[in-house]
Amino acid sequence: MTINLENKELLIAMIAGSIVFLILAGFIIYFMFLYRQKQLLHANEQKRLEAQYQEAVMESRMEIQTQILQHVSSEIHDNLGQIASLINIHLHTFPPPENPQAEAKLQESRELLRRLTRDMRQLSQSLNTEHLSEKGFFRALEEESERIARTGIVSVHLNLPAPVPQLDKNIEVFLFRISQEILNNMLKHAQATEIHIDLELQPEHLAISFRDNGIGFNPDLALQEGAARRRSGLRNLQKRCEWIHAGLEIESAPGEGSRFILKLPL
């Protein structure tokens, strides 16, 4: 009888000990779970704050860039435009020369000045964000393509979808600035004779492809070299695309031209 009682007491003690152990283990697991949750929340908050900071930095840069472009646009329109107008007036006040060759040169000078005035006006408009917002991305891209083609450096082939989609005005400004940067890079570095711009409207996104027949390059190497120098035009392009939640694919190799594919979610 005494042995049975001792066995029961031992069993009860073991059960009680097991219960206490399980409770303690449960508390430990619960507190570890809470601690882990706090860590995750803290990490997510850090990421959110970092994203907000990067967004604020990008917004500030874009605001400064917009102000600079607006200033340059005004200078081109007001100062250079006035000078071109004065030159045009002077050319038209010249008495008709008796020499046919001189007359031909005068007419050629007037025509060149007319083209210069037109190109300055379009350049001024392309730098003016307010004018760009009113005109829209697609019309602005058409005019930019025409302006580049008129330089005679490269031929530009633009293929737009019909009808063109309606986009947010701020998104359109970003798209145009990104397009300008891609085209400028091609003009500077590609040594191309042709540029093809194709816009394709998909149910979920707008795809914009910029393709040239230039010398090409190694995108990975260009990004690495840019990171080493702490500056990279390609990385800046990627950052701008990320800010409007767009993807950017770069396809290129030495001797094979280059292709930039921008995908904007709709």
TAURJO-V290759 format. One record per residue. N is the residue number from 1. SS is DSSP state (h for helix, s for strand, l for the rest). Layout:
BEGIN
<<N & SS> <N & SS>>
END
This chain:
BEGIN
<<1 & l> <2 & h> <3 & h> <4 & h> <5 & h> <6 & h> <7 & h> <8 & h> <9 & h> <10 & h> <11 & h> <12 & h> <13 & h> <14 & h> <15 & h> <16 & h> <17 & h> <18 & h> <19 & h> <20 & h> <21 & h> <22 & h> <23 & h> <24 & h> <25 & h> <26 & h> <27 & h> <28 & h> <29 & h> <30 & h> <31 & h> <32 & h> <33 & h> <34 & h> <35 & h> <36 & h> <37 & h> <38 & h> <39 & h> <40 & h> <41 & h> <42 & h> <43 & h> <44 & h> <45 & h> <46 & h> <47 & h> <48 & h> <49 & h> <50 & h> <51 & h> <52 & h> <53 & h> <54 & h> <55 & h> <56 & h> <57 & h> <58 & h> <59 & h> <60 & h> <61 & h> <62 & h> <63 & h> <64 & h> <65 & h> <66 & h> <67 & h> <68 & h> <69 & h> <70 & h> <71 & h> <72 & h> <73 & h> <74 & h> <75 & h> <76 & h> <77 & h> <78 & h> <79 & h> <80 & h> <81 & h> <82 & h> <83 & h> <84 & h> <85 & h> <86 & h> <87 & h> <88 & h> <89 & h> <90 & h> <91 & h> <92 & h> <93 & h> <94 & l> <95 & l> <96 & l> <97 & l> <98 & l> <99 & l> <100 & h> <101 & h> <102 & h> <103 & h> <104 & h> <105 & h> <106 & h> <107 & h> <108 & h> <109 & h> <110 & h> <111 & h> <112 & h> <113 & h> <114 & h> <115 & h> <116 & h> <117 & h> <118 & h> <119 & h> <120 & h> <121 & h> <122 & h> <123 & h> <124 & h> <125 & h> <126 & h> <127 & h> <128 & l> <129 & h> <130 & h> <131 & h> <132 & h> <133 & h> <134 & h> <135 & h> <136 & l> <137 & h> <138 & h> <139 & h> <140 & h> <141 & h> <142 & h> <143 & h> <144 & h> <145 & h> <146 & h> <147 & h> <148 & h> <149 & h> <150 & h> <151 & l> <152 & l> <153 & l> <154 & l> <155 & s> <156 & s> <157 & s> <158 & s> <159 & s> <160 & l> <161 & l> <162 & l> <163 & l> <164 & l> <165 & l> <166 & l> <167 & l> <168 & l> <169 & h> <170 & h> <171 & h> <172 & h> <173 & h> <174 & h> <175 & h> <176 & h> <177 & h> <178 & h> <179 & h> <180 & h> <181 & h> <182 & h> <183 & h> <184 & h> <185 & h> <186 & h> <187 & h> <188 & h> <189 & h> <190 & h> <191 & l> <192 & l> <193 & l> <194 & s> <195 & s> <196 & s> <197 & s> <198 & s> <199 & s> <200 & s> <201 & s> <202 & l> <203 & l> <204 & l> <205 & s> <206 & s> <207 & s> <208 & s> <209 & s> <210 & s> <211 & s> <212 & s> <213 & l> <214 & l> <215 & l> <216 & l> <217 & l> <218 & l> <219 & h> <220 & h> <221 & h> <222 & h> <223 & h> <224 & h> <225 & h> <226 & h> <227 & h> <228 & h> <229 & l> <230 & l> <231 & l> <232 & l> <233 & h> <234 & h> <235 & h> <236 & h> <237 & h> <238 & h> <239 & h> <240 & h> <241 & h> <242 & h> <243 & h> <244 & l> <245 & l> <246 & s> <247 & s> <248 & s> <249 & s> <250 & s> <251 & s> <252 & s> <253 & l> <254 & l> <255 & l> <256 & l> <257 & l> <258 & s> <259 & s> <260 & s> <261 & s> <262 & s> <263 & s> <264 & s> <265 & s> <266 & l>>
END
